[in-house]
Amino acid sequence: MNHCDNTAVESLLRERKIKSTPNRVLVARALMGASAPLALTDLEAELDTVDRSAIFRVLNLFRSTDLVHTIDDGSGKTKYELCRGHHTCAPSHLHTHFHCTRCDATVCLTDVPVPAVSLPEGYVARGFNYVITGLCPACAATE
């Protein structure tokens, strides 16, 4: 995973009015440097000096402050991704994800918009979980 400098991470936390602590900085830096959404187990492996429950608490805080959104890709593991460039994870800011059912990779398809959905009167959307499943290019090539 890529690692981002602490200045960018602390600026991101400050923007969301999240107090900077060592664990929060480590988790935010790992998410910021990730090329794809990460599961708790991915973060646990990357941050071997931070225990699972501490990472989970940080992820819950980040989720409650709209710093991250979650993706349910059908793998049984919730994935976490930073809400980049926005003050909230509004439905209009989310994008499509693709989950490979063979290699278990989940990738962002930022150029594939989430289709517009018309809800019945009175319903208010707070988020979307738009995931396409199938085979990634590498797995499809071996089929």
DSSP file (Angstrom, degrees, kcal/mol; ACC not computed):
  #  RESIDUE AA STRUCTURE BP1 BP2  ACC     N-H-->O    O-->H-N    N-H-->O    O-->H-N    TCO  KAPPA ALPHA  PHI   PSI    X-CA   Y-CA   Z-CA
    1    1 A M              0   0    0      0, 0.0    33,-0.2     0, 0.0     2,-0.1   0.000 360.0 360.0 360.0 146.9    0.0    0.0    0.0
    2    2 A N        -     0   0    0     31,-1.5     2,-0.4    28,-0.1    31,-0.2  -0.436 360.0-142.4 -71.2 153.4    1.1    3.6   -0.6
    3    3 A H        -     0   0    0     -2,-0.1     2,-0.3    29,-0.1    27,-0.1  -0.979   8.4-148.9-120.8 138.2    1.6    5.7    2.4
    4    4 A C        -     0   0    0     -2,-0.4    29,-0.1    25,-0.4    28,-0.1  -0.673  28.3 -97.2-101.3 156.3    0.7    9.4    2.6
    5    5 A D     >  -     0   0    0     -2,-0.3     4,-1.7     1,-0.1     3,-0.4  -0.346  29.5-117.2 -73.6 156.1    2.5   12.0    4.6
    6    6 A N  H  > S+     0   0    0      1,-0.2     4,-3.2     2,-0.2     5,-0.3   0.786 109.9  64.1 -63.5 -28.9    1.2   13.0    8.0
    7    7 A T  H  > S+     0   0    0      2,-0.2     4,-2.1     1,-0.2    -1,-0.2   0.937 105.8  43.4 -62.1 -46.3    0.5   16.6    6.9
    8    8 A A  H  > S+     0   0    0     -3,-0.4     4,-2.0     2,-0.2    -1,-0.2   0.900 116.3  48.6 -65.1 -40.6   -2.1   15.5    4.4
    9    9 A V  H  X S+     0   0    0     -4,-1.7     4,-2.4     2,-0.2    -2,-0.2   0.940 112.2  46.9 -66.0 -47.6   -3.6   13.0    6.9
   10   10 A E  H  X S+     0   0    0     -4,-3.2     4,-2.6     1,-0.2    -1,-0.2   0.858 110.9  53.0 -65.4 -33.7   -3.8   15.5    9.7
   11   11 A S  H  X S+     0   0    0     -4,-2.1     4,-2.4    -5,-0.3    -1,-0.2   0.906 108.9  50.1 -64.5 -41.8   -5.3   18.1    7.3
   12   12 A L  H  X S+     0   0    0     -4,-2.0     4,-1.2     2,-0.2    -2,-0.2   0.920 112.8  46.0 -61.9 -45.2   -8.0   15.6    6.4
   13   13 A L  H  <>S+     0   0    0     -4,-2.4     5,-2.8     1,-0.2     3,-0.4   0.923 112.5  50.2 -64.2 -44.4   -8.8   14.8   10.0
   14   14 A R  H ><5S+     0   0    0     -4,-2.6     3,-1.5     1,-0.2    -2,-0.2   0.891 105.2  57.9 -61.6 -39.9   -8.9   18.5   10.9
   15   15 A E  H 3<5S+     0   0    0     -4,-2.4    -1,-0.2     1,-0.3    -2,-0.2   0.832 111.2  42.4 -58.7 -33.7  -11.2   19.2    8.0
   16   16 A R  T 3<5S-     0   0    0     -4,-1.2    -1,-0.3    -3,-0.4    -2,-0.2   0.324 116.3-115.7 -95.5   6.4  -13.7   16.7    9.5
   17   17 A K  T < 5 +     0   0    0     -3,-1.5     2,-0.5     1,-0.2    -3,-0.2   0.878  64.3 149.9  60.2  40.3  -13.1   18.0   13.0
   18   18 A I      < -     0   0    0     -5,-2.8    -1,-0.2    -6,-0.1    -2,-0.1  -0.921  50.8-119.0-105.3 124.3  -11.6   14.7   14.2
   19   19 A K        -     0   0    0     -2,-0.5     2,-0.5    -3,-0.1     5,-0.1  -0.390  31.0-118.6 -61.9 133.4   -9.0   14.9   16.9
   20   20 A S        +     0   0    0     -2,-0.1    -1,-0.1     4,-0.1     3,-0.0  -0.649  43.1 164.1 -79.9 120.7   -5.7   13.6   15.7
   21   21 A T     >  -     0   0    0     -2,-0.5     4,-2.6     1,-0.1     5,-0.2  -0.890  50.5-105.0-126.9 161.7   -4.4   10.5   17.6
   22   22 A P  H  > S+     0   0    0      0, 0.0     4,-2.3     0, 0.0     5,-0.2   0.909 120.4  46.5 -54.9 -44.9   -1.7    8.1   16.6
   23   23 A N  H  > S+     0   0    0      2,-0.2     4,-2.5     1,-0.2     5,-0.2   0.905 112.4  49.9 -65.6 -41.1   -4.3    5.3   15.8
   24   24 A R  H  > S+     0   0    0      1,-0.2     4,-2.6     2,-0.2     5,-0.2   0.902 111.5  48.9 -64.9 -40.6   -6.5    7.7   13.8
   25   25 A V  H  X S+     0   0    0     -4,-2.6     4,-2.6     2,-0.2    -2,-0.2   0.924 111.9  49.2 -64.3 -44.4   -3.5    8.9   11.8
   26   26 A L  H  X S+     0   0    0     -4,-2.3     4,-2.1    -5,-0.2    -2,-0.2   0.928 114.6  43.6 -61.6 -45.9   -2.3    5.4   11.1
   27   27 A V  H  X S+     0   0    0     -4,-2.5     4,-2.4     2,-0.2     5,-0.2   0.933 115.6  47.9 -67.1 -45.3   -5.7    4.2    9.9
   28   28 A A  H  X S+     0   0    0     -4,-2.6     4,-2.8    -5,-0.2    -2,-0.2   0.901 111.5  51.0 -62.2 -40.6   -6.4    7.4    7.8
   29   29 A R  H  X S+     0   0    0     -4,-2.6     4,-2.0    -5,-0.2   -25,-0.4   0.905 110.5  49.0 -64.0 -41.3   -2.9    7.1    6.2
   30   30 A A  H  X S+     0   0    0     -4,-2.1     4,-0.6    -5,-0.2    -2,-0.2   0.920 114.8  44.7 -64.5 -43.2   -3.5    3.5    5.3
   31   31 A L  H >< S+     0   0    0     -4,-2.4     3,-0.7     1,-0.2    51,-0.3   0.898 112.7  51.5 -67.1 -39.9   -6.9    4.3    3.8
   32   32 A M  H 3< S+     0   0    0     -4,-2.8    -1,-0.2     1,-0.2    -2,-0.2   0.855 113.6  44.4 -65.9 -35.1   -5.6    7.4    2.0
   33   33 A G  H 3< S+     0   0    0     -4,-2.0   -31,-1.5   -31,-0.2    -1,-0.2   0.514  90.2 110.1 -88.0  -4.6   -2.7    5.4    0.4
   34   34 A A    <<  -     0   0    0     -3,-0.7     4,-0.1    -4,-0.6    -3,-0.0  -0.438  56.9-154.0 -75.8 144.2   -4.9    2.4   -0.6
   35   35 A S  S    S+     0   0    0     -2,-0.1    73,-0.4     1,-0.1    -1,-0.1   0.509  82.0  20.9 -91.5  -6.2   -5.5    1.8   -4.2
   36   36 A A  S    S-     0   0    0     71,-0.1    71,-0.1    44,-0.1    44,-0.1  -0.961 102.3 -70.8-152.0 162.7   -8.8   -0.1   -3.4
   37   37 A P        -     0   0    0      0, 0.0     2,-0.4     0, 0.0    69,-0.2  -0.287  53.0-139.5 -57.9 145.1  -11.3   -0.3   -0.6
   38   38 A L  E     -A   80   0A   0     42,-2.4    42,-3.2    -4,-0.1     2,-0.2  -0.874   4.1-141.8-114.8 141.9   -9.9   -2.1    2.5
   39   39 A A  E  >  -A   79   0A   0     -2,-0.4     4,-2.1    40,-0.3     3,-0.3  -0.519  35.4-104.6 -87.7 163.9  -11.5   -4.6    4.9
   40   40 A L  H  > S+     0   0    0     38,-0.6     4,-2.7     1,-0.2     5,-0.2   0.892 124.1  54.6 -54.7 -41.3  -10.7   -4.6    8.6
   41   41 A T  H  > S+     0   0    0      2,-0.2     4,-1.9     1,-0.2    -1,-0.2   0.852 105.7  52.4 -64.6 -34.3   -8.5   -7.7    8.1
   42   42 A D  H  > S+     0   0    0     -3,-0.3     4,-2.1     2,-0.2    -1,-0.2   0.929 112.2  45.0 -64.1 -45.5   -6.5   -5.7    5.4
   43   43 A L  H  X S+     0   0    0     -4,-2.1     4,-3.0     1,-0.2    -2,-0.2   0.890 110.4  54.5 -65.9 -39.2   -6.0   -2.9    7.8
   44   44 A E  H  < S+     0   0    0     -4,-2.7    -1,-0.2     1,-0.2     6,-0.2   0.900 110.6  46.0 -61.4 -41.3   -5.1   -5.2   10.6
   45   45 A A  H  < S+     0   0    0     -4,-1.9     3,-0.5     1,-0.2    -1,-0.2   0.886 116.4  45.2 -68.4 -39.2   -2.4   -6.8    8.5
   46   46 A E  H  < S+     0   0    0     -4,-2.1     2,-0.7     1,-0.2    -2,-0.2   0.877 117.5  43.6 -71.2 -38.7   -1.0   -3.4    7.4
   47   47 A L    ><  +     0   0    0     -4,-3.0     3,-2.3    -5,-0.2    -1,-0.2  -0.546  67.4 162.7-107.9  64.5   -1.1   -1.9   10.9
   48   48 A D  T 3  S+     0   0    0     -2,-0.7    -1,-0.2    -3,-0.5    -2,-0.1   0.591  71.1  60.3 -66.3  -9.0    0.3   -4.8   12.9
   49   49 A T  T 3  S+     0   0    0     -3,-0.1     2,-0.5     2,-0.1    -1,-0.3   0.502  96.0  71.4 -92.5  -4.4    1.1   -2.5   15.8
   50   50 A V  S <  S-     0   0    0     -3,-2.3    -3,-0.1    -6,-0.2     2,-0.1  -0.938  84.9-124.3-114.6 130.6   -2.6   -1.6   16.3
   51   51 A D    >>  -     0   0    0     -2,-0.5     4,-2.0     1,-0.1     3,-0.5  -0.352  23.3-111.1 -76.6 157.4   -5.0   -4.1   17.7
   52   52 A R  H 3> S+     0   0    0      1,-0.3     4,-2.5     2,-0.2     5,-0.2   0.848 114.8  52.5 -53.2 -44.6   -8.2   -5.1   15.8
   53   53 A S  H 3> S+     0   0    0      1,-0.2     4,-2.3     2,-0.2    -1,-0.3   0.867 108.5  51.0 -66.4 -35.3  -10.6   -3.4   18.2
   54   54 A A  H <> S+     0   0    0     -3,-0.5     4,-2.1     2,-0.2    -1,-0.2   0.910 111.1  48.1 -67.3 -41.6   -8.8   -0.1   18.1
   55   55 A I  H  X S+     0   0    0     -4,-2.0     4,-2.6     1,-0.2    -2,-0.2   0.927 111.4  51.0 -62.4 -44.0   -8.9   -0.1   14.3
   56   56 A F  H  X S+     0   0    0     -4,-2.5     4,-2.3     1,-0.2    -2,-0.2   0.898 108.8  50.8 -61.3 -42.0  -12.6   -1.0   14.4
   57   57 A R  H  X S+     0   0    0     -4,-2.3     4,-2.2     2,-0.2    -1,-0.2   0.910 111.0  48.8 -62.4 -41.8  -13.3    1.9   16.8
   58   58 A V  H  X S+     0   0    0     -4,-2.1     4,-2.9     2,-0.2    -2,-0.2   0.928 110.4  50.8 -63.8 -44.7  -11.4    4.3   14.5
   59   59 A L  H  X S+     0   0    0     -4,-2.6     4,-2.3     1,-0.2    -2,-0.2   0.895 109.6  50.9 -60.9 -40.2  -13.4    3.0   11.4
   60   60 A N  H  X S+     0   0    0     -4,-2.3     4,-2.3     2,-0.2    -1,-0.2   0.904 111.4  47.9 -63.7 -41.0  -16.7    3.5   13.3
   61   61 A L  H  X S+     0   0    0     -4,-2.2     4,-1.4     2,-0.2    -2,-0.2   0.940 112.1  49.2 -62.8 -46.8  -15.6    7.1   14.2
   62   62 A F  H  <>S+     0   0    0     -4,-2.9     5,-3.1     1,-0.2     6,-1.2   0.874 112.1  49.0 -61.2 -36.9  -14.6    7.8   10.6
   63   63 A R  H ><5S+     0   0    0     -4,-2.3     3,-1.4    -5,-0.2    -1,-0.2   0.909 109.0  51.7 -69.1 -41.3  -17.9    6.4    9.4
   64   64 A S  H 3<5S+     0   0    0     -4,-2.3    -1,-0.2     1,-0.3    -2,-0.2   0.724 112.9  46.1 -69.7 -20.3  -20.0    8.5   11.8
   65   65 A T  T 3<5S-     0   0    0     -4,-1.4    -1,-0.3    -5,-0.1    -2,-0.2   0.220 115.4-114.3-104.4  12.9  -18.2   11.6   10.7
   66   66 A D  T < 5S+     0   0    0     -3,-1.4    -3,-0.2     2,-0.2    -2,-0.1   0.776  81.5 124.1  60.4  29.5  -18.5   10.8    7.0
   67   67 A L  S   <S+     0   0    0     -5,-3.1    16,-2.6    -6,-0.2     2,-0.3   0.783  77.7  23.5 -84.4 -29.6  -14.8   10.4    6.5
   68   68 A V  E     -B   82   0A   0     -6,-1.2     2,-0.3    14,-0.3    14,-0.2  -0.924  66.4-153.8-129.3 157.5  -15.3    6.9    5.1
   69   69 A H  E     -B   81   0A   0     12,-2.5    12,-2.0    -2,-0.3     2,-0.3  -0.904  21.2-124.5-122.5 161.0  -18.1    5.0    3.5
   70   70 A T  E     -B   80   0A   0     -2,-0.3     2,-0.4    10,-0.2    10,-0.2  -0.756  13.2-154.9-108.1 151.9  -18.6    1.3    3.5
   71   71 A I  E     -B   79   0A   0      8,-2.5     8,-2.4    -2,-0.3     2,-0.8  -0.991   5.2-160.1-125.9 126.4  -19.0   -1.2    0.7
   72   72 A D  E     +B   78   0A   0     -2,-0.4     6,-0.1     6,-0.2    59,-0.1  -0.892  17.7 172.5-103.2 101.2  -20.7   -4.5    0.9
   73   73 A D        -     0   0    0     -2,-0.8    -1,-0.1     4,-0.6     5,-0.1   0.332  55.2-103.3 -95.4   7.3  -19.3   -6.3   -2.1
   74   74 A G  S    S+     0   0    0      3,-0.1     4,-0.1    59,-0.0    -2,-0.1   0.443  96.3 109.4  88.1  -0.8  -20.8   -9.7   -1.3
   75   75 A S  S    S-     0   0    0      2,-0.3     3,-0.1    29,-0.1    -3,-0.0   0.596  91.7-113.2 -82.8 -11.2  -17.5  -11.2    0.0
   76   76 A G  S    S+     0   0    0      1,-0.2     2,-0.5     0, 0.0    -4,-0.0   0.381  90.0  99.8  90.8  -3.4  -18.8  -11.2    3.6
   77   77 A K  S    S-     0   0    0    -38,-0.0    -4,-0.6    -6,-0.0    -2,-0.3  -0.972  73.0-131.0-117.5 125.3  -16.2   -8.5    4.6
   78   78 A T  E     - B   0  72A   0     -2,-0.5   -38,-0.6    -6,-0.1     2,-0.3  -0.567  25.1-150.1 -69.6 134.9  -17.2   -4.9    4.9
   79   79 A K  E     -AB  39  71A   0     -8,-2.4    -8,-2.5    -2,-0.3     2,-0.4  -0.834   4.1-147.8-108.7 149.2  -14.8   -2.7    2.9
   80   80 A Y  E     +AB  38  70A   0    -42,-3.2   -42,-2.4    -2,-0.3     2,-0.3  -0.925  16.6 175.8-120.9 140.9  -13.9    0.9    3.8
   81   81 A E  E     - B   0  69A   0    -12,-2.0   -12,-2.5    -2,-0.4   -49,-0.1  -0.999  32.6-108.4-144.5 140.9  -13.0    3.7    1.5
   82   82 A L  E     - B   0  68A   0     -2,-0.3     2,-1.2   -51,-0.3   -14,-0.3  -0.390  24.5-127.8 -65.8 143.6  -12.3    7.4    2.1
   83   83 A C    >   -     0   0    0    -16,-2.6     3,-0.7   -17,-0.1     2,-0.3  -0.803  38.2-153.3 -87.9  94.3  -14.8    9.9    0.9
   84   84 A R  T 3   -     0   0    0     -2,-1.2     3,-0.1     1,-0.2   -16,-0.0  -0.533  60.3  -4.2 -81.4 131.4  -12.4   12.0   -1.0
   85   85 A G  T 3  S+     0   0    0     -2,-0.3     2,-0.3     1,-0.2    -1,-0.2   0.572 108.2  96.0  74.7  10.3  -13.0   15.7   -1.7
   86   86 A H    <   -     0   0    0     -3,-0.7    -1,-0.2   -20,-0.1    -3,-0.1  -0.956  68.7-138.4-133.5 152.0  -16.4   16.0   -0.1
   87   87 A H  S    S+     0   0    0     -2,-0.3     2,-0.3     1,-0.1    -1,-0.1   0.708  93.3  21.1 -81.3 -19.6  -17.6   17.0    3.3
   88   88 A T  S    S-     0   0    0    -21,-0.1     2,-1.5    -3,-0.0    -1,-0.1  -0.967  80.7-113.9-140.7 159.2  -20.1   14.2    3.4
   89   89 A C        +     0   0    0     -2,-0.3   -23,-0.1   -21,-0.1   -22,-0.1  -0.587  50.5 175.3 -89.5  72.1  -20.5   10.8    1.7
   90   90 A A    >>  -     0   0    0     -2,-1.5     3,-2.2     1,-0.1     4,-0.7  -0.443  44.8-110.5 -76.7 153.2  -23.7   11.9   -0.2
   91   91 A P  G >4 S+     0   0    0      0, 0.0     3,-1.0     0, 0.0    23,-0.2   0.847 118.4  59.6 -51.7 -35.8  -25.2    9.5   -2.7
   92   92 A S  G 34 S+     0   0    0      1,-0.2    22,-0.1    21,-0.0    -3,-0.0   0.661 103.5  52.8 -69.4 -14.2  -24.2   11.8   -5.6
   93   93 A H  G <4 S+     0   0    0     -3,-2.2    -1,-0.2     2,-0.1    -9,-0.1   0.555  91.2  94.6 -95.6 -10.1  -20.5   11.5   -4.5
   94   94 A L    <<  -     0   0    0     -3,-1.0    20,-0.5    -4,-0.7     2,-0.3  -0.339  56.2-160.3 -83.5 165.3  -20.4    7.7   -4.5
   95   95 A H  E     -C  113   0B   0     18,-0.1    35,-0.3    33,-0.1    15,-0.2  -0.838  26.0 -82.0-138.4 173.4  -19.3    5.5   -7.4
   96   96 A T  E     -C  109   0B   0     16,-1.6    13,-3.1    13,-0.8     2,-0.3  -0.472  37.2-157.4 -79.1 147.7  -19.6    2.0   -8.7
   97   97 A H  E     -Cd 108 131B   0     33,-2.0    35,-2.9    11,-0.2     2,-0.4  -0.905   4.3-147.9-121.5 154.6  -17.4   -0.9   -7.4
   98   98 A F  E     -Cd 107 132B   0      9,-2.5     9,-2.5    -2,-0.3     2,-0.5  -0.989   8.0-162.9-123.9 131.3  -16.5   -4.1   -9.0
   99   99 A H  E     -Cd 106 133B   0     33,-2.7    35,-1.8    -2,-0.4     2,-0.6  -0.963  13.3-141.9-117.2 121.9  -15.9   -7.3   -7.0
  100  100 A C  E  >  - d   0 134B   0      5,-3.0     4,-1.4    -2,-0.5    35,-0.2  -0.708   5.1-156.8 -82.3 122.6  -14.1  -10.2   -8.7
  101  101 A T  T  4 S+     0   0    0     33,-2.9    -1,-0.1    -2,-0.6    34,-0.1   0.577  88.7  46.9 -77.6  -8.8  -15.7  -13.5   -7.5
  102  102 A R  T  4 S+     0   0    0     32,-0.4    -1,-0.1     3,-0.1    33,-0.1   0.886 124.8  22.7 -96.0 -54.2  -12.5  -15.4   -8.3
  103  103 A C  T  4 S-     0   0    0      2,-0.1    -2,-0.2     1,-0.0    32,-0.1   0.526  96.8-127.9 -94.7  -4.8   -9.6  -13.4   -6.8
  104  104 A D     <  +     0   0    0     -4,-1.4     2,-0.2     1,-0.2    -3,-0.1   0.581  55.4 149.4  72.8  12.8  -11.8  -11.5   -4.2
  105  105 A A        -     0   0    0     -5,-0.1    -5,-3.0    -6,-0.0     2,-0.4  -0.549  31.7-159.9 -78.1 142.3  -10.5   -8.1   -5.3
  106  106 A T  E     -C   99   0B   0     -7,-0.2     2,-0.3   -69,-0.2    -7,-0.2  -0.994  14.6-178.4-120.4 127.7  -12.8   -5.1   -5.1
  107  107 A V  E     -C   98   0B   0     -9,-2.5    -9,-2.5    -2,-0.4     2,-0.4  -0.905  27.4-113.8-127.5 154.0  -11.9   -2.1   -7.2
  108  108 A C  E     -C   97   0B   0    -73,-0.4     2,-0.6    -2,-0.3   -11,-0.2  -0.690  14.5-162.3 -84.8 134.7  -13.4    1.4   -7.6
  109  109 A L  E >   +C   96   0B   0    -13,-3.1     3,-2.2    -2,-0.4   -13,-0.8  -0.695  19.1 170.1-112.3  74.9  -14.9    2.2  -11.0
  110  110 A T  E 3  S+     0   0B   0     -2,-0.6    -1,-0.1     1,-0.3   -13,-0.1   0.718  74.0  55.7 -64.7 -21.4  -14.9    6.0  -10.5
  111  111 A D  E 3  S+     0   0B   0     -3,-0.1    -1,-0.3     1,-0.1    -2,-0.0   0.448  92.6  79.6 -89.2   0.0  -15.8    6.6  -14.2
  112  112 A V  E <  S-     0   0B   0     -3,-2.2   -16,-1.6   -16,-0.2    -3,-0.2  -0.900  79.3-144.8-108.0 104.8  -18.9    4.4  -13.9
  113  113 A P  E     -C   95   0B   0      0, 0.0   -18,-0.1     0, 0.0    -2,-0.1  -0.289  20.5-106.3 -69.7 152.9  -21.6    6.5  -12.2
  114  114 A V        -     0   0    0    -20,-0.5     3,-0.1   -23,-0.2   -20,-0.0  -0.651  48.1-107.4 -71.6 128.0  -24.2    5.0   -9.9
  115  115 A P        -     0   0    0      0, 0.0     2,-0.2     0, 0.0    -1,-0.1  -0.257  34.5-104.7 -60.2 145.1  -27.4    4.9  -11.9
  116  116 A A        -     0   0    0     -3,-0.0     2,-0.4     1,-0.0     0, 0.0  -0.483  36.4-161.2 -69.4 138.1  -30.1    7.4  -10.8
  117  117 A V        -     0   0    0     -2,-0.2     2,-0.7    -3,-0.1    -3,-0.0  -0.989  10.6-144.5-125.8 128.5  -32.9    5.8   -8.9
  118  118 A S        -     0   0    0     -2,-0.4    -2,-0.0     0, 0.0     0, 0.0  -0.835  20.6-159.4 -93.4 117.2  -36.3    7.4   -8.4
  119  119 A L        -     0   0    0     -2,-0.7     3,-0.1     4,-0.1     6,-0.0  -0.633  26.1 -96.8 -92.7 152.8  -37.7    6.6   -5.0
  120  120 A P    >   -     0   0    0      0, 0.0     3,-1.9     0, 0.0    -1,-0.1  -0.258  60.3 -73.5 -61.4 156.9  -41.3    6.8   -4.1
  121  121 A E  T 3  S+     0   0    0      1,-0.2     3,-0.1     3,-0.0     0, 0.0  -0.220 120.0  26.3 -53.7 136.7  -42.5   10.0   -2.4
  122  122 A G  T 3  S+     0   0    0      1,-0.3     2,-0.3    -3,-0.1    -1,-0.2   0.149  91.4 115.7  95.7 -18.4  -41.3   10.4    1.2
  123  123 A Y    <   -     0   0    0     -3,-1.9     2,-0.5     2,-0.0    -1,-0.3  -0.673  46.7-162.8 -86.6 139.2  -38.2    8.2    0.9
  124  124 A V        -     0   0    0     -2,-0.3     2,-0.3    -3,-0.1    -3,-0.0  -0.975  12.7-138.7-124.9 117.6  -34.8    9.8    1.4
  125  125 A A        +     0   0    0     -2,-0.5     3,-0.1     1,-0.1    -6,-0.0  -0.549  23.0 174.3 -74.9 135.6  -31.7    8.1    0.1
  126  126 A R        -     0   0    0      1,-0.4     2,-0.3    -2,-0.3    -1,-0.1   0.461  65.4 -13.6-115.1 -11.0  -28.7    8.3    2.5
  127  127 A G        -     0   0    0    -37,-0.1    -1,-0.4   -36,-0.0     2,-0.3  -0.972  54.5-134.1-178.4 166.7  -26.4    6.0    0.5
  128  128 A F        -     0   0    0     -2,-0.3     2,-0.3    -3,-0.1   -33,-0.1  -0.948   1.5-161.3-132.1 153.1  -25.9    3.5   -2.2
  129  129 A N        +     0   0    0     -2,-0.3     2,-0.8   -58,-0.1   -33,-0.1  -0.729  22.8 171.2-132.5  83.7  -24.1    0.2   -2.4
  130  130 A Y        +     0   0    0    -35,-0.3   -33,-2.0    -2,-0.3     2,-0.4  -0.841   7.1 164.6-102.9 106.0  -23.7   -0.4   -6.1
  131  131 A V  E     -d   97   0B   0     -2,-0.8     2,-0.5   -35,-0.2   -33,-0.2  -0.980  24.3-156.7-126.5 129.2  -21.4   -3.3   -6.8
  132  132 A I  E     -d   98   0B   0    -35,-2.9   -33,-2.7    -2,-0.4     2,-0.3  -0.888  17.1-157.1 -99.3 133.6  -21.0   -5.3  -10.0
  133  133 A T  E     +d   99   0B   0     -2,-0.5     2,-0.3   -35,-0.2   -33,-0.2  -0.826  39.3  87.6-112.5 153.4  -19.7   -8.8   -9.5
  134  134 A G  E    S-d  100   0B   0    -35,-1.8   -33,-2.9    -2,-0.3   -32,-0.4  -0.966  76.8 -32.5 162.4-145.8  -17.9  -11.0  -12.0
  135  135 A L        -     0   0    0     -2,-0.3   -35,-0.1   -35,-0.2   -36,-0.0  -0.918  49.9-133.2-112.0 133.6  -14.4  -11.6  -13.2
  136  136 A C     >  -     0   0    0     -2,-0.4     4,-2.9     1,-0.1     5,-0.3  -0.263  39.2 -95.2 -70.5 168.1  -11.6   -9.0  -13.3
  137  137 A P  H  > S+     0   0    0      0, 0.0     4,-1.7     0, 0.0     5,-0.1   0.888 125.1  50.0 -55.8 -41.3   -9.5   -8.7  -16.5
  138  138 A A  H  > S+     0   0    0      1,-0.2     4,-0.6     2,-0.2    -3,-0.0   0.919 115.6  41.6 -65.2 -43.2   -6.8  -11.0  -15.0
  139  139 A C  H >4 S+     0   0    0      1,-0.2     3,-0.7     2,-0.2     4,-0.3   0.871 112.6  54.2 -72.0 -36.5   -9.2  -13.7  -13.9
  140  140 A A  H >< S+     0   0    0     -4,-2.9     3,-1.0     1,-0.2    -1,-0.2   0.833 102.0  59.6 -65.4 -31.6  -11.2  -13.5  -17.1
  141  141 A A  H 3< S+     0   0    0     -4,-1.7    -1,-0.2    -5,-0.3    -2,-0.2   0.745 104.4  50.1 -68.5 -23.0   -8.1  -14.0  -19.2
  142  142 A T  T <<        0   0    0     -3,-0.7    -1,-0.2    -4,-0.6    -2,-0.2   0.431 360.0 360.0 -94.8   0.3   -7.5  -17.4  -17.5
  143  143 A E    <         0   0    0     -3,-1.0    -1,-0.2    -4,-0.3    -2,-0.1   0.469 360.0 360.0 -78.7 360.0  -11.0  -18.6  -18.1
